[in-house]
Amino acid sequence: MKKNKIFLNYFLETPNFLSIFLYPIFLVSISPVLLDISNELGIAPASLNLVLSFLIIGNIAGQLTSSLYNIKFRKFTVIFMLYIILLPLAVSLFFITKLYLFYIVYFACGYILGVIWIQANAFLLDSKIENKNRLINVALIFFPVGAIIAPLLSIAVSALNLSWRYLYAVIIFLIAFTLASYLVLKRKNKNEASEVEDKFNFKEVFAYKYQNRIFLISVLTLFFYGISETVIYTWSPTFFRLDRLMPP
C-alpha cells in the first residue's frame, strides 16, 4: 500500500518532469537538421546555428528572473500562462522563413522555458514526497533523456522523408500534452494554495554588496558554461555533416 502511494506521488509530478524534458527536446532536435533548414531557406548554417545561442541566452534570462513572477502569481498560474504563450510561438516556427524571426522566437521560447524550469523545480519542492533529494535526482534524469531522444526524433523525421518542420509538430504536441497534464494533475495544489507571498522591495536587491557579487559571478559562470557546452554539442552534428563525417 505504501509503495502504491509513493508511486502515485511520483506520478503526480509528471507535469514537472515533462517541463524538464521539454527544454532539451527544443534545444537538440533542430541541430541535426540545420543543413536541411539552411538549404531550404537559403540561410548560411553558421548564421542559422545562432538560433540555439538565442535559445540558451533566453533560457538563462528566464531562470534568473523566474522567481520575480511569484511575487504576484502562484506557480501554477505562471506555468499555465507561459505554456499558453509558448504554444502559438511553437506553431509560428512551423511557418517562419526569416532568420531574424527565428532569433526572436527562439529567444522568447528559451526565456519561457527558463522561467518554467525554475517554477517546475519549485513545484517539486512542494511535493508530498519526503525524500526531496531523490525526487530532484529523478526529475533531472529527464534532461539527459530528452537530449538523447531529441536527435532520434530528427533521424526519424529524415528517415520518413518528412520536412524538418514536422519536428515542430512533435514539439507542439509535447507542449499541449504538458499543459493538459498540469491542468489535470496540478490545478488543485493545496500546498501552493496555502502559500503567503512576502511583499517585494526592489531596493533590497541591491542592499547586500557581497551577496550581489556572488550572484554576479554565478550569473557569469552559468552564462559562459551554458553557452560553451551547449553550442558545442548542438553545432557538432552540422559540423560533421559539413565535413562529410556524417551522412547528409
Disulfide bonds with the S-S distance in Angstrom:
none
